């Protein structure tokens, strides 16, 4: 692995002020072609596996929010309070009863003021939802991410950037797995100060993953999105994050709760919902979603794959700004 | 053509208040599958023709605006005045020097307060830019739209909706063409009260198109986007709109001006720019784009294809709200 070379060739692409000055560089052309190749590989998998593409809304009520509602961009929508979407998940889930496997690829927005190597205000999210269980979910994620990485490995632009395709070709299925509980134990054994119930930080994830993709499964319910399905152990949910070297968490995934009573209970107890109440919101905004789950109680699962995070692994870059043509942050508006 | 049947089967999908109530209908599943089929056909053409996909920003300065800046959604972007993108055109154009043929598929936003069969606040736009001339542009548009329509024609969901695939299979290349000037003459001969220099209204476009796609070419410079390339007749630009039955204007296209002096002159004289000055904007916001054109004066052309408008033709529907899963307007926010 030629990490130093990679860093050098992509260095100029970290620039987000005056982004225009790097738009006509060979390096930017190369990463754009690699990104397009990875996207096409995901789409090929969706076509072969019977997933239908859905165009979800990007201006939403709170049902377009993920856990961290503090990073919602607000918008005046003809006098109504609206947000830029963070996840199309609930909109995709609504189509499962008739369409089965569905996916969307689009922008996720976060009002992140930080200008650094980890935060973007807009990034591409590849999301799937389908009727099926937790094991099937992990297989889909493995297949999609594996396809993206291996398609990139044979893209001629990889070598043009001085990146060794061997590191990418070495990625094999199945990906390693560890439970959240075992991950905490392992970190403690390594002397890391973290307790069961804490969320894993990026630095923890990178230690655990080492040089290969790693699934961390079965997180505590308290730190995850409200509709993740409860495990037989009621403290846990059937969730999983995929951790990649260079980027950390690249995929968030879970089996979804489809028991209406449980779902309502989980929503009302969620920290996200408490934050929404403080902002004057009510359960009413979620009514349409709860109603669809109530009328169509189908076991289903899904995930969101951060394209730029997968690209960080492909390019071997610690800096998300170097991995897409238009990395959006506070200073890159153009 | 079974127009009445089609209208009947799609009637329920026109509803934009309480949209959730139609999300699990067979009809909505059918139109979503047809939309996905049409999108996949466009992507197949792009892959076969050497176009690279680009992810463009959806929060922009005024360079993300199209002609009608009155319909920009405004956003507070960390104290800066920002907008939701209406076209990724200038961002795509910036990548032509190194990438050649490029495309993007994403949301275009319009703050349209009307709730009716023609207006949406968010819709999918398929945009291409490439090094090449006006004739090559029309061939690309023909090929893309033809591919979308014919892919839909063989999708089983078409017959499930009671739509005759024969109407779609009857669409052949090349599409008919008429110049704007001849179109005005023809309308006048038909007794329509319209003068040279007026923009064509939807009702005019439908009269001209009849039952088949129609290119209207070479519009007056004064009513078109600032960077459309001037024709040998200096009153005209090398532009073209594709008109489809049921929807009207489905594609806006043009050769782009690549002479820096001409481009600057055209920008400063454009009605869009005058409106921007009134809002306190300066030429500065366009500087990065003007600089790239100045440094890379390459003949190039491009277009934006309104997916929902193509879907209206495919479905034989006069109502854009019936042609996508999540038609966005003032009342459909969810």
Interface residues (C-beta under 8 A of the other chain):
Chain A: X18 X20 X23 X24 X25 X26 X28 X29 X32 X33 X35 X36 X39 X40 X43 X47 X52 X53 X54 X55 X56 X57 X58 X59 X60 X61 X63 X73 X74 X75 X76 X77 X78 X80 X82 X84 X91 X94 X95 X97 X98 X99 X106 X107 X109 X111 X113 X121 X122 X124 X288 X289 X291 X292 X295 X296 X307 X324 X325 X326 X328 X330 X332 X333 X334
Chain B: X18 X20 X23 X24 X25 X26 X28 X29 X32 X33 X35 X36 X39 X40 X43 X47 X52 X53 X54 X55 X56 X57 X58 X59 X60 X61 X63 X73 X74 X75 X76 X77 X78 X80 X82 X84 X91 X94 X95 X97 X98 X99 X106 X107 X109 X111 X113 X121 X122 X124 X288 X289 X291 X292 X295 X296 X307 X324 X325 X326 X328 X330 X332 X333 X334
